[in-house]
Amino acid sequence: MTDADILLANIFSLGEHATWQNCMDHVESGLRSWLKTQDDVSFQRIYIVGCGTSYYAGMVGKYVIERLTHLPVESHQAFAFSHYTDPALMNEKALVIGISTTGNTESVCNALEFARRSGANTLAFTAAPGSRITEISQTTILTGGRVTIAVKTETYLQSLICLYLFGIHLGGILGLLSSGEAQGWRQQIGKAEEMTRRFFAEQQPEIAKLVDLYGSTDMVFIVGTGPNFGTVEEASLKVVEIAKMYSVSQELENFLHGYDREVNESSPIFVLAPQGRAIDRMLDLLTFTHKAGVPSIVFTTGENPDVKRVANHILQLGGELDELATPLAYITPFYLFSYQMALRRGFDPSARRFPGILPLKLRYRDEFKS
């Protein structure tokens, strides 16, 4: 199989029950073992660190864990965390969660080393047993995922599942979730899985239609807020990585404070609009794009006649889902869109533009200093 074939297989694996269940089984087991070793889980603050796709998963996880544990959670880019966080904030009441699929992401490993050296508790999520992060972190939770190619798709979903289950377990230990409520949140993960399977079974032609309509565009905008701001960032990264085209990711309110001036009639804007707290503000945005003649593509769940009146295209992922669970379902259509756009634009979806120059391998001091 070529790398492009592997990438497509990874995307389609998101519609397979085994992908979700295998991850849940690994993570549930790991979390139960971790909690048995914890004499005190009275954390006062949680930090989630990662790079790229892992960082964006952490942006989603912030909202989920805060909701389920009532603890303040921050998501940080790992390099900035280790270089600019005041060590005085790190103590036995702080928990730092590092996410790295390969287990060898240098900045994430450095961030966990910094946290542990400064007195914080550390926990790692990775797909790679025996990797460097497993040696640094006090505890490692394995995701059950595969480390195959540079473009991450399957592993993003698995990182999300880790964070949702972490919130469920910790919320239960803290007495904030009854067993029934915890089961209800696990069912939300199951509903997101069902939506994803249904998307592959029934809605792929809708993505093909979007590619036909907008295959010649030079760029797309992707807008969301709250728990789906991380979805927006991950989706935009995949448009860049896979389709090799420019993508602007923006938080909803931030977009309306300046970036709205940059849209035009030939560049579509994707809007993540679950039936939740921000739906009225989303309608403000869609009313603007409708009046300005900017094509809009709305991802949503449930029927909303107001959205239907002002949106050009609606990808309605069937079924009821709590807004906090929608990131689990909203990302997969973007992966398929990016893959098909790459083919439409004549690019290998899995290839780098500059295959001989790998940024993570470069060191200025080695390249240019004697």
Secondary structure by P-SEA (a helix, b strand, c coil): ccaaaaaaaaaaccccaaaaaaaaaaaaaaaaaaaaacccccccbbbbbbcaaaaaaaaaaaaaaaaaccbbbbbcaaaaaacccccccccccbbbbbbbccccaaaaaaaaaaaaaabbbbbbbbccccccccccccbbbbcccccccccccaaaaaaaaaaaaaaaaaaaaaccccaaaaaaaaaaaaaaaaaaaaaaaccaaaaaaaaaacccccbbbbbccccaaaaaaaaaaaaaacccbbbbbbcaaaaaacccccccccbbbbbbcccccaaaaaaaaaaaaaaaccbbbbbbcccccccccccccccccccccccccccccccaaaaaaaaaaaaaaccccccccccccccccccccccccc
